[in-house]
Amino acid sequence: MLGTAMDVDSLLERRRLRRKLTFWRVALLLVIAGAAALAAVWWTDGGFTPRSAPHVARVSIGGIIRNDRERLEMFDDIARSGARAVIIAIDSPGGTVVGSQQLYDGLRRLAEKLPVVAVVDGMAASGAYIAAMGADHIVAPRNAMVGSIGVIFQYPNFTDLMKTVGVAYETIKSSPLKAVPNGFEPTSLEARAAVMSLVTDSYDWFRGLVAERRTIAGEKLDLVADGRVFTAHQGLPLNLVDELGDERTARAYLARERDVAESLPVRVWRTGRSGEEFGWLRAAGVRLMSLFGLGDVASVLIGPAFDAATQSRLDGLLALWHPRD
């Protein structure tokens, strides 16, 4: 009887060990599978089409445009990948002139190797329209906004406020046009002329780019370059856009004109940046206020506040659509 009891205990112990071993084997397999899935997501930037496989690359340009070296490096990566064409999805009011030119130049280099189509998701104004002109073809929905061809230099002036509170701002400088305008003293005619020369020089470049890339001249060029925005429907006869439509229209163009099959999968390409400065904080603020029934207030207050914070960090001349209330 004693031997039988020992045999039963030994059998039960072996079963327990076998169950433990099975558990850890399954756990290890799950860990390996999870690691493989994370590696696949990292390798494909969240998609399931490897970089080396034939595909159509999609790049989104949104928010305020600034210098972005990571995006230029990504364009180089796209050119070396299995991409057969590139769709640039744009929804932006513009940004700095330098950042917009950098983006345009990067797209033109990419277009030397692959067909590039710009699809306006909602707005391609000012600097964002500069970026759109870097593509071979511009597609926009009927009511999307395009244009706003112009350059702006803005600065606050606190002179009257400082007089009211009795504060004087004194400056010693090497020459009258050093560090002007500064916002703490009246802007002289000479300072205004100096700033205007900067604006005019950048505007002439922008206008010339429109004339060259969009083949617009004469009175039509004067019209499209007076700073206003147009709907895509208005911009079509003015040659600001090539077709009315969406991404499906862009794919049809690529198939028809550039022999890029519509059956190719689309692969989303992203940089390491979120694209919009403080975007996660904006979303969290809106969501938090919505929990207290203040969603409408959040949309009115938080969005403009973050836009103002972002724009305050922009240095230099702006190619930016900035409507006034």
C-alpha atoms as one frame of an Amber mdcrd trajectory, in Angstrom:
protein
   0.000   0.000   0.000   2.849   2.329   0.815   4.408   1.789  -2.608   1.103
   2.446  -4.316   0.651   5.739  -2.421   4.133   6.854  -3.420   3.456   6.017
  -7.041   0.261   8.107  -6.969   2.046  11.067  -5.372   4.841  10.798  -7.928
   2.326  10.731 -10.774   0.492  13.780  -9.428   3.777  15.666  -9.037   4.802
  14.859 -12.602   1.425  16.131 -13.820   1.863  19.367 -11.861   5.331  19.832
 -13.326   4.002  19.095 -16.816   1.241  21.704 -16.401   3.760  24.277 -15.181
   6.061  23.501 -18.096   3.163  23.813 -20.532   2.172  27.148 -18.995   5.667
  28.607 -19.334   6.001  27.297 -22.888   2.748  29.001 -23.870   3.807  32.188
 -22.073   7.148  32.178 -23.905   5.410  31.669 -27.255   3.066  34.587 -26.493
   6.018  36.818 -25.596   7.825  35.874 -28.806   4.658  36.451 -30.856   4.121
  39.828 -29.189   7.717  40.868 -29.827   7.422  39.789 -33.451   4.204  41.788
 -33.829   5.822  44.899 -32.323   8.833  44.476 -34.581   6.537  44.169 -37.604
   4.610  47.292 -36.617   7.881  49.200 -36.115   9.256  47.971 -39.444   6.111
  48.924 -41.333   5.391  52.134 -39.343   2.073  50.762 -38.149   1.015  49.231
 -41.438   1.415  45.757 -42.832   3.197  46.552 -46.068   6.998  46.289 -45.767
   9.025  49.210 -47.039  10.626  47.061 -49.715   7.307  45.847 -51.174   5.683
  47.723 -54.101   3.219  50.268 -52.719   1.936  53.829 -52.941   3.402  55.963
 -50.150   1.129  58.389 -48.334   2.590  61.325 -46.388   0.426  63.739 -44.392
   1.286  67.423 -44.030  -0.830  69.165 -41.411  -0.679  72.007 -38.926   1.903
  74.778 -39.082   4.794  74.129 -41.457   8.304  74.668 -40.100  11.750  73.339
 -40.912  11.640  69.558 -40.550  14.835  67.653 -41.261  13.238  64.339 -40.280
  10.654  64.728 -43.018  13.331  65.364 -45.639  15.173  62.241 -44.497  11.904
  60.327 -44.757  11.536  61.487 -48.376  14.977  60.006 -49.071  13.866  56.747
 -47.447  10.734  56.677 -49.609  12.821  57.176 -52.732  14.937  54.139 -51.763
  11.947  51.972 -50.819   9.594  49.900 -52.941   7.234  52.864 -53.411   5.942
  53.341 -56.949   4.307  56.738 -56.292   3.681  59.211 -53.481   0.456  60.860
 -52.325   0.928  64.010 -50.241  -2.193  64.606 -48.132  -2.267  68.301 -47.186
  -4.401  70.095 -44.608  -2.510  73.168 -43.447  -2.832  76.976 -43.359   0.882
  77.341 -44.133   3.851  78.315 -41.996   7.265  79.909 -42.331   8.525  80.799
 -45.789  11.806  78.970 -45.160  10.079  75.813 -43.900   7.655  75.847 -46.833
  10.479  76.274 -49.345  12.385  73.425 -47.681   9.340  71.193 -48.030   8.825
  72.226 -51.656  12.465  71.523 -52.534  12.288  68.117 -50.830   9.172  67.187
 -52.793  10.732  68.279 -56.082  13.747  66.052 -55.414  11.401  63.186 -54.604
   9.380  63.875 -57.765  12.535  63.380 -59.834  12.421  59.711 -58.807   8.723
  58.966 -58.230   5.370  60.403 -59.337   4.056  62.735 -56.630   0.417  63.822
 -56.304  -0.860  66.367 -53.776  -4.334  65.737 -52.366  -5.818  68.652 -50.433
  -7.776  67.193 -47.529  -9.190  70.541 -46.400  -6.800  73.422 -46.927  -3.561
  74.133 -48.773  -3.044  77.827 -48.157   0.049  80.019 -48.321   3.073  77.897
 -47.360   0.998  74.730 -47.709   0.215  75.733 -51.285   3.957  76.149 -51.849
   4.286  72.528 -50.723   1.441  71.437 -53.014   3.263  72.955 -55.974   6.112
  70.549 -55.270   3.862  67.754 -56.562   3.312  66.864 -60.219  -0.484  67.039
 -59.893  -2.855  68.759 -57.428  -6.242  67.236 -56.545  -8.715  68.903 -54.175
 -12.358  68.474 -53.144 -14.715  71.105 -54.509 -14.906  73.152 -51.310 -11.309
  72.801 -50.136  -9.414  76.085 -49.757  -6.317  76.822 -51.798  -4.214  79.865
 -52.613  -3.582  82.708 -50.152  -0.488  83.550 -52.171   1.330  86.127 -50.112
   3.812  86.794 -47.321   3.229  88.429 -43.952   5.423  89.872 -41.203   3.607
  90.488 -37.908   4.713  91.922 -34.583   2.916  93.460 -31.587   3.394  97.103
 -30.632   3.112  97.973 -26.947   4.000 101.661 -27.248   0.620 103.089 -26.148
   0.290 100.525 -23.352   3.726 101.413 -21.986   2.835 105.098 -22.023  -0.306
 104.323 -20.051   1.534 102.422 -17.313   4.471 104.829 -17.328   7.161 102.489
 -18.572   9.893 103.592 -20.960  11.969 101.207 -23.067  15.419 102.523 -23.917
  17.792 101.112 -26.507  21.383 101.835 -27.421  22.305 100.376 -30.793  24.889
 100.693 -33.497  22.559 101.871 -36.252  18.926 102.985 -36.630  17.769  99.805
 -38.371  19.324  97.383 -35.902  16.673  95.160 -34.224  13.641  96.842 -35.776
  10.776  96.594 -35.430  10.891  95.709 -31.729   7.353  96.452 -30.524   8.455
  98.774 -27.720   8.860 101.930 -29.749   7.066 103.456 -32.738   8.128 101.941
 -36.042   9.919 104.508 -38.167   9.298 104.930 -41.880  12.802 103.605 -42.545
  12.140 100.491 -40.439   8.832  99.872 -42.224  10.573 100.199 -45.577  13.290
  97.735 -44.518  10.742  95.127 -43.397   8.637  95.727 -46.484  11.656  94.979
 -48.656  11.920  91.552 -46.980   8.237  90.836 -47.502   8.389  91.995 -51.119
  11.448  89.889 -51.885   9.857  86.690 -50.520   6.530  87.512 -52.166   8.213
  87.978 -55.551   9.767  84.535 -55.145   6.402  83.005 -54.198   4.623  84.712
 -57.096   7.324  83.611 -59.537   7.013  80.044 -58.309   3.266  80.110 -58.947
   3.833  81.523 -62.436   6.384  78.808 -63.234   4.828  75.741 -61.640   1.190
  76.499 -62.457   1.788  78.227 -65.820  -0.144  81.369 -64.864   0.648  84.837
 -66.184  -0.735  88.313 -66.753  -4.016  89.387 -65.193  -4.784  85.857 -64.042
  -1.534  85.835 -62.049  -2.418  89.215 -60.528  -5.759  87.783 -59.461  -4.539
  84.558 -57.866  -1.590  86.276 -56.161  -3.484  89.060 -54.395  -3.520  87.129
 -51.096  -7.055  85.763 -51.130  -8.049  82.137 -50.737 -10.143  80.286 -53.299
 -12.280  77.202 -53.163 -10.916  74.404 -55.320 -13.934  74.914 -57.584 -12.885
  78.541 -58.097  -9.234  77.569 -58.417  -9.739  74.954 -61.128 -10.251  77.410
 -64.043  -7.463  79.566 -62.579  -5.125  76.536 -62.772  -4.476  76.498 -59.030
  -5.589  72.844 -58.989  -5.594  70.197 -61.706  -8.632  68.128 -60.729 -11.534
  68.169 -58.303 -11.708  64.999 -56.253 -10.052  63.032 -53.492  -7.468  60.300
 -53.060  -9.389  57.972 -55.377  -9.069  60.655 -58.048  -5.343  60.781 -57.387
  -5.035  57.003 -57.740  -6.967  57.144 -61.018  -4.565  59.831 -62.292  -1.547
  57.746 -61.297  -2.970  54.705 -63.086  -3.953  56.689 -66.169  -0.939  58.953
 -66.580   1.916  57.296 -64.675   1.138  53.579 -65.038   0.845  53.009 -61.276
  -1.688  50.231 -60.698  -4.683  51.117 -58.524  -4.397  47.683 -56.928  -1.130
  48.599 -55.189  -1.554  48.935 -51.409  -1.135  52.305 -49.707   1.526  52.508
 -47.023   1.458  55.391 -44.558   4.868  56.936 -43.898   5.496  58.979 -40.760
   8.383  60.714 -39.084   9.130  60.236 -35.419   7.279  63.458 -34.644   3.534
  63.722 -34.107   3.252  66.448 -36.734   1.362  68.942 -34.614   3.072  70.655
 -31.720   1.180  70.041 -28.456  -1.402  67.993 -30.390  -1.767  65.368 -27.674
  -2.226  68.048 -25.006  -4.879  69.816 -27.091  -6.805  66.548 -27.518  -6.555
  65.752 -23.802  -7.857  69.205 -22.896 -10.831  68.932 -25.220 -11.655  65.437
 -23.955 -11.424  66.502 -20.303 -13.718  69.494 -20.789 -16.150  67.334 -22.742
 -16.548  65.101 -19.682 -18.007  68.110 -17.863 -20.333  69.014 -20.735 -18.050
  71.803 -21.977 -17.165  70.349 -25.368 -18.401  73.397 -27.275 -16.447  75.741
 -25.016 -13.335  73.604 -25.463 -13.539  73.780 -29.247 -13.808  77.576 -29.090
 -11.098  78.227 -26.498  -8.535  75.429 -26.568  -7.978  75.195 -30.333  -7.233
  78.909 -30.871  -5.108  78.987 -27.709  -2.852  76.179 -28.921  -2.721  77.657
 -32.433  -1.568  80.952 -30.927   1.061  79.161 -28.834   2.358  77.360 -31.915
   2.449  80.487 -34.066   4.239  82.423 -31.327   7.209  80.081 -31.810   7.534
  80.858 -35.502  10.432  83.089 -36.415  10.856  85.053 -39.620   8.526  85.695
 -42.526   5.303  83.733 -42.689   3.387  82.329 -45.629   0.310  81.668 -43.541
  -3.422  82.053 -44.028  -4.531  84.033 -41.005  -8.162  85.210 -41.253  -9.295
  87.989 -38.949 -12.584  88.024 -37.086
